[in-house]
Each structure stands twice: as C-alpha cells, then as structure tokens.
Amino acid sequence: MLDQNASAGALASANIIVSGKVQGVYYRKFTQENATMLGLVGFARNMPDGRVEVVAEGPRGNIEELIEALRRGPAFARVEDVDVRWSSPSGEFSAFGIKR
C-alpha cells in the first residue's frame, strides 16, 4: 500500500483530451475550478474540432481525481471519451488557467 501512496503523491503531468458535448457548457470553467481545488496547475482550452484539451500538473493522485471529475463534467456536458497521456511535469505553470 505504501508504494501506491508514494506514486500517487509523485509529481506528474497529464495531457487530457475530452470528447463529446464539451464546448459551450461551462466545461473549461468546471475544469479550472476542480483543478484549482486539487492544487493543480496547467490549463484548459477549446480545440477547433469541438474537443477540450486539458494539461494538468501536480501530484499524480490529484490529477487522477481531476480525470474522474472530467469524466462526469458539468451538468450540461455530455462526455463521450477522455484520453489521457502521462508525462513528466514541465514546471512551466504557476496556476490553472483557461486558454482562449
């Protein structure tokens, strides 16, 4: 059990692509609020093809909690797919923002 907790606290970065009805439904703000509450940094932005891209950095366990929230989304969203790619954190972010 200690190994799982240690890895959950290890710093990580995730590039997350969310598909479905995720634009125009408060999704980026929802993402920002959840990420900030979890102490994560990075950004959320709309993509031209209707998906939302999220980059989140911080403790891996906190990112995993964010991913679970992203699978649910805000009330009017309809999430069809959440694709996650893990990497090492870049350290370039100081807060979680919304990119336009």
C-alpha positions as a Markdown table, in Angstrom:
| # | Residue | x | y | z |
|---|---|---|---|---|
| 1 | Met | 0.0 | 0.0 | 0.0 |
| 2 | Leu | 2.8 | 2.4 | 0.7 |
| 3 | Asp | 4.1 | 2.1 | -2.9 |
| 4 | Gln | 0.7 | 3.2 | -4.3 |
| 5 | Asn | 0.5 | 6.2 | -2.0 |
| 6 | Ala | 4.1 | 7.2 | -2.8 |
| 7 | Ser | 3.3 | 7.1 | -6.6 |
| 8 | Ala | 0.0 | 8.9 | -6.1 |
| 9 | Gly | 2.0 | 11.8 | -4.5 |
| 10 | Ala | 4.7 | 11.8 | -7.2 |
| 11 | Leu | 4.6 | 14.9 | -9.4 |
| 12 | Ala | 3.3 | 14.2 | -12.9 |
| 13 | Ser | 1.8 | 15.8 | -15.9 |
| 14 | Ala | -1.2 | 14.7 | -17.9 |
| 15 | Asn | -2.4 | 15.8 | -21.4 |
| 16 | Ile | -6.1 | 15.1 | -21.4 |
| 17 | Ile | -8.3 | 15.3 | -24.5 |
| 18 | Val | -12.1 | 15.3 | -23.7 |
| 19 | Ser | -14.6 | 14.5 | -26.5 |
| 20 | Gly | -18.3 | 14.9 | -26.6 |
| 21 | Lys | -20.6 | 17.9 | -26.0 |
| 22 | Val | -17.9 | 19.8 | -24.0 |
| 23 | Gln | -17.9 | 23.2 | -25.6 |
| 24 | Gly | -20.3 | 25.9 | -24.6 |
| 25 | Val | -21.4 | 24.1 | -21.5 |
| 26 | Tyr | -19.1 | 25.6 | -18.8 |
| 27 | Tyr | -16.6 | 22.8 | -19.2 |
| 28 | Arg | -13.4 | 24.8 | -19.1 |
| 29 | Lys | -14.5 | 26.8 | -16.0 |
| 30 | Phe | -15.6 | 23.5 | -14.4 |
| 31 | Thr | -12.2 | 22.1 | -15.1 |
| 32 | Gln | -10.4 | 25.2 | -13.8 |
| 33 | Glu | -12.4 | 25.1 | -10.5 |
| 34 | Asn | -11.8 | 21.4 | -9.9 |
| 35 | Ala | -8.1 | 21.6 | -10.8 |
| 36 | Thr | -7.6 | 24.7 | -8.5 |
| 37 | Met | -9.4 | 22.9 | -5.7 |
| 38 | Leu | -7.0 | 20.0 | -6.1 |
| 39 | Gly | -3.9 | 22.2 | -6.2 |
| 40 | Leu | -3.1 | 21.5 | -9.8 |
| 41 | Val | -1.6 | 23.9 | -12.4 |
| 42 | Gly | -1.9 | 23.9 | -16.2 |
| 43 | Phe | -4.8 | 25.0 | -18.5 |
| 44 | Ala | -7.9 | 24.0 | -20.3 |
| 45 | Arg | -8.7 | 25.2 | -23.8 |
| 46 | Asn | -11.2 | 24.5 | -26.6 |
| 47 | Met | -9.9 | 22.8 | -29.7 |
| 48 | Pro | -11.1 | 23.7 | -33.2 |
| 49 | Asp | -12.7 | 20.2 | -33.6 |
| 50 | Gly | -15.0 | 20.6 | -30.6 |
| 51 | Arg | -12.9 | 18.7 | -28.1 |
| 52 | Val | -11.4 | 20.3 | -24.9 |
| 53 | Glu | -7.6 | 19.9 | -24.2 |
| 54 | Val | -6.5 | 19.9 | -20.5 |
| 55 | Val | -2.9 | 20.0 | -19.3 |
| 56 | Ala | -2.6 | 19.3 | -15.6 |
| 57 | Glu | 0.5 | 19.1 | -13.5 |
| 58 | Gly | 0.8 | 18.2 | -9.8 |
| 59 | Pro | 0.6 | 15.1 | -7.6 |
| 60 | Arg | -0.5 | 12.2 | -9.7 |
| 61 | Gly | -3.3 | 11.2 | -7.3 |
| 62 | Asn | -4.8 | 14.7 | -7.6 |
| 63 | Ile | -4.6 | 14.5 | -11.4 |
| 64 | Glu | -6.4 | 11.2 | -11.2 |
| 65 | Glu | -9.2 | 12.8 | -9.1 |
| 66 | Leu | -9.4 | 15.6 | -11.8 |
| 67 | Ile | -9.8 | 13.0 | -14.5 |
| 68 | Glu | -12.7 | 11.4 | -12.7 |
| 69 | Ala | -14.4 | 14.8 | -12.4 |
| 70 | Leu | -13.7 | 15.4 | -16.2 |
| 71 | Arg | -15.4 | 12.1 | -17.0 |
| 72 | Arg | -18.6 | 13.4 | -15.3 |
| 73 | Gly | -18.3 | 17.1 | -16.4 |
| 74 | Pro | -20.7 | 19.9 | -15.6 |
| 75 | Ala | -24.4 | 19.5 | -15.7 |
| 76 | Phe | -25.0 | 20.3 | -19.5 |
| 77 | Ala | -21.9 | 18.4 | -20.8 |
| 78 | Arg | -22.0 | 15.0 | -22.4 |
| 79 | Val | -18.6 | 13.4 | -22.1 |
| 80 | Glu | -18.0 | 10.6 | -24.6 |
| 81 | Asp | -14.3 | 10.0 | -24.2 |
| 82 | Val | -11.4 | 11.1 | -22.0 |
| 83 | Asp | -7.9 | 10.3 | -23.5 |
| 84 | Val | -5.0 | 10.7 | -21.0 |
| 85 | Arg | -1.3 | 10.7 | -21.8 |
| 86 | Trp | 1.1 | 10.9 | -18.8 |
| 87 | Ser | 4.5 | 12.6 | -18.8 |
| 88 | Ser | 6.9 | 14.3 | -16.5 |
| 89 | Pro | 5.9 | 17.8 | -15.3 |
| 90 | Ser | 7.3 | 20.7 | -17.2 |
| 91 | Gly | 7.2 | 23.1 | -14.3 |
| 92 | Glu | 6.1 | 25.9 | -16.6 |
| 93 | Phe | 2.8 | 26.7 | -14.9 |
| 94 | Ser | 2.1 | 28.7 | -11.8 |
| 95 | Ala | -1.7 | 28.4 | -11.7 |
| 96 | Phe | -4.5 | 26.7 | -13.6 |
| 97 | Gly | -5.9 | 28.9 | -16.4 |
| 98 | Ile | -8.3 | 28.9 | -19.3 |
| 99 | Lys | -6.8 | 29.5 | -22.7 |
| 100 | Arg | -8.9 | 31.0 | -25.4 |
